[in-house]
């Protein structure tokens, strides 16, 4: 009996349906085969569709890796059904375009309000995630200790009034400190508005 990586009689290469099924059944080499089959196409698509503003922050290769991480995670959980004889390209194309759109939306939101970037690690995978987290942590580490305490409490979801009470400061002082921190973080991330 042929394995997923052996072509069926009369075929030159294993079909996507067989490879996907083998990957779901635990055959990592089937996943490697699918990656090699489509990675260049996904990368070319990402390069052609990524905006200049997003390309300044993320490489198309980061987007490609993110697309395949999402695809393989969902495939392992059997979220995708692929009719016999069909290719994965249409699915990967949609995943790539959706990933680019969500990254664009995130970066536009980040320019409006840096507080929205706190959940970035849930949105972006791999190198971009590590870069962002490191940048935020470095920016926070440069703050005076009493600022760090307030920022971390806010990031943990505490309301301004609760932070003021816990730190024995006025609400206005806490708000001012958080605003100053937002400006510093925007500067660290290169999101400051040009005058």
C-alpha positions as CSV (number, residue, x, y, z in Angstrom):
1,X,0.0,0.0,0.0
2,X,1.4,3.4,-1.0
3,X,2.0,6.1,1.7
4,X,0.9,9.7,1.3
5,X,4.3,10.6,0.0
6,X,4.3,7.9,-2.7
7,X,2.3,8.9,-5.8
8,X,-0.7,6.9,-6.7
9,X,-0.6,4.7,-9.9
10,X,-0.4,7.1,-12.8
11,X,0.3,10.2,-10.7
12,X,3.5,12.2,-10.6
13,X,3.1,13.4,-7.0
14,X,0.9,12.8,-4.0
15,X,-2.3,14.8,-4.0
16,X,-3.0,17.4,-1.4
17,X,-6.0,15.5,0.0
18,X,-3.8,12.5,0.8
19,X,-1.0,14.7,2.3
20,X,-3.5,16.6,4.4
21,X,-5.0,13.3,5.7
22,X,-1.5,11.9,6.5
23,X,-0.5,15.1,8.3
24,X,-3.7,14.8,10.4
25,X,-2.7,11.2,11.2
26,X,0.6,12.4,12.6
27,X,2.9,12.2,9.5
28,X,5.1,15.3,9.9
29,X,6.8,14.6,6.5
30,X,3.4,15.1,4.8
31,X,3.3,18.6,6.4
32,X,6.8,19.3,5.1
33,X,5.7,18.2,1.7
34,X,2.7,20.6,1.7
35,X,4.9,23.4,3.0
36,X,7.5,22.9,0.2
37,X,4.7,22.7,-2.4
38,X,3.0,26.0,-1.4
39,X,5.5,28.2,0.6
40,X,6.9,30.0,-2.5
41,X,3.4,30.8,-3.8
42,X,2.2,32.1,-0.4
43,X,5.4,34.1,0.0
44,X,4.9,35.6,-3.5
45,X,1.3,36.5,-2.7
46,X,2.3,38.1,0.6
47,X,5.0,40.1,-1.1
48,X,2.6,41.3,-3.8
49,X,-0.2,42.2,-1.4
50,X,1.6,43.6,1.7
51,X,1.3,47.4,2.0
52,X,4.3,49.6,2.3
53,X,3.4,50.6,5.8
54,X,3.1,47.0,6.9
55,X,6.2,46.0,5.1
56,X,8.1,48.5,7.1
57,X,7.3,46.5,10.2
58,X,6.9,43.0,9.0
59,X,8.6,40.9,6.3
60,X,6.5,38.9,3.9
61,X,8.4,35.8,5.2
62,X,7.0,36.5,8.7
63,X,3.5,36.6,7.2
64,X,4.2,33.3,5.3
65,X,5.3,31.6,8.5
66,X,2.3,32.8,10.3
67,X,0.0,31.6,7.6
68,X,1.4,28.1,7.7
69,X,1.4,28.0,11.5
70,X,-2.3,28.8,11.5
71,X,-3.0,26.3,8.7
72,X,-1.2,23.4,10.3
73,X,-2.7,24.1,13.7
74,X,-6.2,24.1,12.3
75,X,-5.5,21.1,10.0
76,X,-4.3,19.1,13.0
77,X,-7.7,19.8,14.6
78,X,-9.5,18.7,11.4
79,X,-11.0,22.1,10.7
80,X,-10.4,21.8,7.0
81,X,-12.1,19.4,4.6
82,X,-10.5,19.1,1.2
83,X,-12.5,17.3,-1.5
84,X,-10.6,14.6,-3.4
85,X,-8.6,16.0,-6.2
86,X,-8.8,19.6,-4.9
87,X,-5.7,21.7,-4.1
88,X,-5.0,23.6,-1.0
89,X,-4.0,26.7,-2.8
90,X,-7.4,28.4,-2.7
91,X,-7.5,27.8,1.1
92,X,-4.0,29.1,1.6
93,X,-4.7,32.1,-0.5
94,X,-7.7,33.0,1.7
95,X,-5.7,32.5,4.9
96,X,-2.9,34.7,3.6
97,X,-5.2,37.5,2.5
98,X,-7.1,37.4,5.8
99,X,-3.8,37.4,7.7
100,X,-2.6,40.5,5.9
101,X,-5.9,42.2,6.5
102,X,-5.9,41.5,10.2
103,X,-2.2,42.7,10.5
104,X,-3.2,45.9,8.6
105,X,-6.1,46.5,11.0
106,X,-3.9,45.9,14.0
107,X,-1.3,48.4,12.9
108,X,-3.9,51.0,12.0
109,X,-5.4,50.5,15.5
110,X,-2.0,50.7,17.1
111,X,-1.4,54.1,15.7
112,X,-4.7,55.4,17.2
113,X,-4.3,53.9,20.6
114,X,-1.2,52.2,22.0
115,X,-3.4,50.5,24.7
116,X,-4.7,48.3,21.9
117,X,-1.2,46.9,21.3
118,X,-1.2,45.2,24.6
119,X,-2.9,42.2,23.1
120,X,-0.5,42.1,20.2
121,X,1.0,38.7,21.1
122,X,-2.3,37.1,20.6
123,X,-2.5,38.5,17.1
124,X,1.0,38.1,15.6
125,X,3.1,35.0,15.6
126,X,6.8,34.3,15.5
127,X,9.5,36.9,15.0
128,X,7.2,39.9,14.9
129,X,5.7,38.9,18.2
130,X,9.0,38.5,19.9
131,X,10.2,41.9,18.5
132,X,7.1,43.7,19.7
133,X,7.2,42.1,23.2
134,X,10.9,42.9,23.5
135,X,10.3,46.5,22.4
136,X,7.5,47.0,24.9
137,X,9.4,45.4,27.7
138,X,12.4,47.6,27.0
139,X,10.3,50.7,26.9
140,X,8.7,49.8,30.2
141,X,12.1,49.0,31.8
142,X,13.2,52.6,31.0
143,X,10.4,54.0,33.0
144,X,10.9,55.1,36.7
145,X,9.9,52.2,39.1
146,X,6.6,54.0,40.2
147,X,5.6,54.3,36.5
148,X,6.4,50.7,35.8
149,X,4.1,49.6,38.7
150,X,1.2,51.7,37.3
151,X,1.7,50.5,33.7
152,X,1.8,46.9,34.7
153,X,-1.3,47.3,36.8
154,X,-3.1,48.9,33.8
155,X,-1.9,46.1,31.5
156,X,-3.2,43.6,34.0
157,X,-6.7,45.2,33.5
158,X,-7.0,47.3,36.6
159,X,-9.1,50.5,36.2
160,X,-7.5,53.9,36.8
161,X,-9.5,54.5,40.0
162,X,-8.3,51.2,41.4
163,X,-4.7,52.0,40.5
164,X,-5.0,55.4,42.1
165,X,-6.3,53.9,45.3
166,X,-3.7,51.1,45.4
167,X,-0.8,53.4,44.7
168,X,-2.2,56.3,46.9
169,X,-2.2,58.7,44.0
170,X,-4.9,60.9,42.5
171,X,-6.8,59.6,39.4
172,X,-5.5,62.6,37.5
173,X,-1.8,61.7,38.4
174,X,-2.3,58.1,37.3
175,X,-3.9,59.3,34.0
176,X,-1.1,61.7,33.4
177,X,1.5,58.9,34.0
178,X,-0.2,56.5,31.7
179,X,-0.4,59.2,29.0
180,X,3.3,59.9,29.3
181,X,4.0,56.2,29.0
182,X,1.8,56.0,25.9
183,X,3.9,58.8,24.3
184,X,7.2,57.0,25.2
185,X,5.9,53.7,23.9
186,X,4.8,55.3,20.6
187,X,8.2,56.8,20.2
188,X,9.9,53.5,20.9
189,X,7.7,51.7,18.3
190,X,8.1,54.5,15.7
191,X,4.4,55.4,15.9
192,X,4.8,59.0,16.8
193,X,2.8,61.4,14.6
194,X,4.9,63.7,12.4
195,X,4.2,67.3,13.1
